[in-house]
Amino acid sequence: MKQTQYHTLLDLLDDIKGIDKMIMLHLNDDSSFMLDQYKSKKEKLVRNLIDQLISPSLMSARSIHTIKMVIDRFYGDEMEKLDAQPLNDELSKLEHALV
């Protein structure tokens, strides 16, 4: 991994952590506007981080493991909620086929 790639990934992680803090601050707001804005920004940053990790220059078992860690860290609670929902779409059915 080149130093520039490494620093780009670190910057993305720092940005995601900062957005996560803002999400926590706005969880109990009367309006969901700011919370929705921060969640959207977080999704965009995580998507960018994953795109970087699956780029041809970084793609490896290690980068896939790192992606799993990112998902567990930033979406762990949401994943547990999804597990409790009924299978009602194709993606849910595909997930069920994995187990």
N, C-alpha and C positions, 0 to 999 in steps of 0.2 A: 504494500500500500504506500502510495506516495504521501509525503507530508501534507501536501495541499488537500488530498482526499481526507486524510485523518482529521485535519483541522476543520474542514467543512462538516464532517460528521459530528465532531465535538460541538461545533456551533449550532447545528441542528438540534442536538440533544439538549443543549443549554436553553435554546429557544422553547423547546417542548416543555421542559421543566418549568420555565417561567410562565408559560401559558397555563400549565397545570395549576400553578399557584393562583393565578387569576380566576380559574374555574372554581377553585375551592372558595375564594373570596365571594363569588357571586352565586354560590349554590342556594343561599336562602333569600335571595332578592325577590321582591314582589313581582317584578317583571323578569321574564326569561330572555329578553332581548340580548343583554350583554353576555349571558351564559351561552346562548346559542352562537353568538359571534365568536367567542373564545373556543368553543367546541369545534366550530368549523375551521378556525385557524389551526387548531391542534391536529385535526384530521389532515389538513393540507401539509403541515410540517412532517407528520408521521409518514404520510404517503411519499413525500420527497426523500425522507431518510431511507425508507424501504427501497425506493427506486435507485438510490445511490448504492445500497448494499447488494442489489441484484444486477448491477451493471456488470458487463463482461469482465472488467478488470478486477472486480472484487468477488464475483460469484463463486461460492465454495460452500462446503458443509458448515464451515465456521460462520460465514455471513448469514446463512439460514438460521443457525443457532442464535446469532445476535438479533435477527428479526424476531424470533420467538421471544427472546428476552425483552425486547422493546414492547411487543404486544402484551406480554404478561405484566410488565411494569406499568404501562400507561392505560391498559384496557382490562386488567384482571377482574375488577369488580363488575364491569359491564359484561364480560364473558360469562361470569357466573349467572347473571340475570338471563342471558340468552339460553343457557342450558335448561332453565326452568320453563321456557316457553314451548308451546306445542310446535311440532313440525308442520308448517303450513305453506312453505314455499320451496322452490327447487334448491336453493342454497342450503336451507335447513336439512333437506333430504340428503344432499351431498355430504353435509357434515355428519349426519347420522351414518352414512355409508362408510365413513372413515373409522368408526369405532367397532 
